[in-house]
């Protein structure tokens, strides 16, 4: 999938553009663009207003996702404190520490089952929105299907680029009432 149709002044990295195109909401998109333009990794330089750490140990930190999947009681994000993209970079002590923080979350929040998704490797291929290894721990609330895709497919990726292009128009100052009816339809409920 080519993300070259999405043009964000100051951002040329294809992986970063792919991550931006997966932003679910306009608010998330603007936040991610701001971080990328500053050259920061949002999981290394966490914003405590967005990512309120609830568990922390020597190698990992965890928080409730600010953008949880539908139908979850809890959606935790667990990230290594050291910047890395691939689980192959984890040292044995970091691996064991990950299981300790996962056990801690289970004990504190009292859930019996969950789903775990690891965003590992190239974000362009793992449906990731952040270029930093991270783990999603999702606890269903029992009201409906919980979906967190590993890969969204070409049609969804194209739709994400289209949506991000609209978000970028808005970020650059285009008033919402100047969007076409089709553009409004594509971002309805997301701005």
Order of alpha helices (4+ residues) and beta strands (2+ residues): alpha-alpha-beta-beta-beta-alpha-beta-beta-alpha-alpha
